[in-house]
Each structure stands twice: as C-alpha cells, then as structure tokens.
Amino acid sequence: MDNARLKFISKPFGGVVLLTVVHIAFPSVSLAQNQVKQPTTQIKTSPQRQAVPTTTQIKTTSQSQAVPAATNRQTQAAPSTLQKDTNYTQRQTAPGTTGRVDTNYTLAGGDRIRISVFEVPEYSGEYQIPPGGGINLPLIGTVSLLGLTTEQSADLITQRYSRYLKRPIISVNLLSSRPININVAGEVTRPGGYSLSLQGGAGDNPGVQYPTVLSALTTAQGVTASADLTRVELRRQLGRGPQQILTLNLKEFLRTGTLPQDITLRDGDTIYVPMASNLDLAEARNLSATTFAANPTTPRTVAVVGEVVRQGTYLITQGAAEGSGTTTGAPTISGLPTVSRALQLAGGITSQADIRNVVIRRPTRTGGEQNIKIDLWKLLESGDINQDLIVQDGDTIYFPTATEINRSEATQLATTTLSPSRIQVNVVGEVKRAGPIDIQPNSSLNQAILAAGGFNDARATRANVDLVRLNPDGSVTKRLVKVDLTAGINEQTNPILRNNDVVLISRNGLAKTSDTINTVGGPLGTILSIIRFFGIGF
C-alpha cells in the first residue's frame, strides 16, 4: 500500500494535487493581509484614504506592535454586525487616595502620530490628533484615541481592522507630542496655568526630556517661604479613569537628592503646594537657597510698623539697602532681603522697641495668614542668623513696645545695626549751646544736656526740665522731668530720648526777675537818653 502511495506522489498529477492541498491548509502571510471582498455599496461609503506625507518624520525609540489572536476564518462579519470596541481603561488609584502615579504617556489633541499597517501601506499614514481625540482612518472610520497610550491605541485599531483584514499587524508611533499644559496652585509666587514644552525635541531624539515637578515650580517663580515641602501633591487625570494623587516630600529630596519615583509631568497635571502649619526658621532659610524657591533678587514690598523710627511701606531688594544712611546715618546693609534690611530702611528701632518678640504677619496664597515670631536678641547674642528671616512680598513686620527696659541691653543695642547710628534731639533754653544735637540712640536726658554744653549756671533751672515728644499717632505730649545728673537711666529722672524729642530748660527765678527789669527798663532808658540829647532838664 505504501509503495502505491509513493508511486502516486511521484507522478506529475499527484504532485499538483498535494501542493494544492498544502496551499489551502496553510495560507501565506501576504494573503492574510489582503482585503476581504465587500459589496460595492460598502466600498463607496467607506471613508477616503488619507495621503501619506512625503516629509521625513521622527519615530519614538519604542514601537508598539500588538498582534491579535490568529483566526482561520476566510470571511468577516459585515460592518452592521460590528461588536462593541474594547473599553481601554487603566488600573487607577481610587479617587482621593495617594499612590504611585502612572507615568505612561497618553494621547490627546495636538499629538502627531504615525499608524503603520504591516504590508498594507495604503492604510498607513501620519495623523494630527484633533482636540476631541478622534482620527479618521481608511475603511474603519473614526477611532477615538483620547486618553490611550500608543500600545492601547494599536490594540484598538487592530481590533477594528481585524473585521476587514486577516491577522493585521499595526503599530502606533508618537512623532511629536503636544505642549504640556499644567496648573500650579498653592504656595508659589505666581500660581496659575502654564504651557511647558519638551526639551531637546521629540521622537528618536535621545536628548528629549519631559518637564518635571521641580521645573514647573521654577516656572511658577518658585515656592514661597510659607510652603510645606513635605506634602506637595501631583494630581493626574489619566485616560478614562479616576484622578490619581501622588504626595511628594521635596524636603527629603533636598536632604538626600533622591525622589521615590519618576515625576515627569503630563498634560493636564496639577501641582499643589500646601501651606506649612508651623514655620521652622532654619528650614525657611535653607529653602530660600534652592533653585525652586522664589528669586531673592525680586523686589518685595513689606510694611514696617511699631517701635521704628519711620513707620511705613518699603521696597526691599537684594544688594544695597536703598535709603539707608540718608537721614539717620545708618550703615548700608547688603545681601538677602531680610528683616534687618527692612528695619534699616525704616531708620532702625526706637529706644522702646522689644526686639525679642518681633512678629511677622504673612498672608499666604491659600487665603490664610501666618504669624511668625522672631527673636533678634538671639541674633545679637549668639549670632543665630536664622532669626533674621528673609521677608516675603506682602509681609508686615511689627516691633512691639517693651514693657521693661534693661539699661545694659539698651546701651548694647545702641551700638548695633538694628538701631540708627545717630538720632537728633533739640535742646533749647538755658544751656550753653542751644539747638539741635546729634546723639547716639538710647541716649538719656542727662547725656543730651551735657552734649549741649550743660546748664547755663547763672540762669538755668536745675531742678526740672520739660520734655516734649511727638508721638507716632501725631499727638504731642509734654511732661515735667525732675533732673538728677547723678542718676542712671530711669523713666522718672533720666529717661531715654527718642528721635526728634525737644528738651526745654527753663529760667530760674533770678533770671526771670532780671529779664523783667530789663524788659521794663529798656524803653525807659531809651526815653532818658532822648531827653538828655535835647538838653531838657527836670
């Protein structure tokens, strides 16, 4: 029997029959890609094929080719019996929870892609995805790629073409990405929406880089000093699923230089920087030195009120303090825009200032307010530079009035840059050099009298003097001070003077009587002189 079969195959007719059977059982790949014949009416109503541009395009480094399961059917269902497309949704973190954000790139309006159908070049082409996300493909019509990755898009298009082609092999490549539109909110200098571009190009260009959270914060002109870097949120709406939230600890990044995962941005991301509940002065100064902090060279407007020489609003800039040293002779301070620079522009503290309980009232971008307490005495006593806080635009610096003045501390403060180098008071009346005099801050009444040459011995009242003071609210007060040149600084007999105080030293009783006689006798003497001139006798 076997010999008979071999003889049959060896004959020409038997070989032809065998090859025909093999060809039918195992069709070639090229035939599998041919289009199944459709009725003429369906071909006329199918969408027009899009022309392939002749320009050279850049491809991404990774191509996606999704091959569906093989089928041996020779014919496919008609378009009217199409099944529902697969719903391509990604596994997402539940809304409102914190987890790992999916960093896959999803397609949307503005992306330029290339769709390649293997061995069917007339169905291949390049497409600019419209805002709605749907592209019009030959034969299968509109396909929405909004929110899908390139791999998912290839799977979806493969499924649609599988109704017309046998074993379609389709790849989707990203040629150029759309601009990345993000939102930055919370404690940043300029919150709002920003459009960011890829660096280095797109496609196969190895230098391409997506913008990161840090670059976005820099674009928003940096975080404010009120920011909580341990709870920075990255919110992402991926595809057709719920929103994802990733909490980033940028403080840990500053300490170790590492982040838990890739945080490159995608279109539609939102970055939220919350307000810190408690401000650490040392951390605030370290934050100001980072690349994603507010630029220290940017001018900022602050108000300085309380026990300062000149209350008001001042523009603080980096470098030389504008206006310092012009009227009070205070030394010019250069460097960062700190509290001490703002104080110098305000002319320095008064003798009544409490520098241990300085308060900075700071409005935040989230609508609240921070009250920051600093102790400038620690700056003088131990060199704690963190107490000299860098100011922020909109700050109000308040120097309260001291409830008790320590004599030694007042003397020490007078020689620091927190106080003006000189203040001016007026000593008028019965002194040897009456008029305005310049004295050191925190100088006492006795020192001012001695600077004016002391009492006019024959005419001055040594028991008491009048002290006239212009108050910050515009009112004027006058008080009688009993003078004791042997006493130390005290509020009763030797108070500390303030800028623009007036010290009035009155005449004693003998001087008043003499002046009265001279006032009356002066005109009488003039009359007697006239009578003698004309020789009139009595």
Secondary structure, 3 states (H helix, E strand, C coil): CHHHHHHHHHCHHHHHHHHHHHHHHCCCHHHHCCCCCCCHHHHHHCCCCCCCCCCCCCCCCCCCEECCCCCCCCCCCCHHHCCCCCCCCCCCCCCCCECCCCCCCCCCCCCEEEEEECCCHHHCEEEECCCCCEEEECCCEEEECCCCCHHHHHHHHHHHHCCCCCCCCEEEEEEECCCEEEEEEECECCCEEEEECCECCCCCCCCCECCEHHHHHHHCCCECCCECHHHEEEEEECCCCCEEEEEECHHHHHHHCCCCCCCECCCCCEEEECECCCCCHHHHHHHHCCCCECCCCCCEEEEEEECECCCEEEEECCCCCCCCCCCCCCCCCCCCCEHHHHHHHCCCECCCECHHHEEEEEECCCCCEEEEEECHHHHHHHCCHHHCCECCCCCEEEECECCCCCHHHHHHHCCCCCCCCCEEEEEEECECCCEEEEECCCCEHHHHHHHCCCECCCCECCCEEEEEEECCCCCEEEEEEECCCCCCCECCCECECCCCCEEEECECHHHHHHHHHHHHHHHHHHHHHHHHHCCCCC
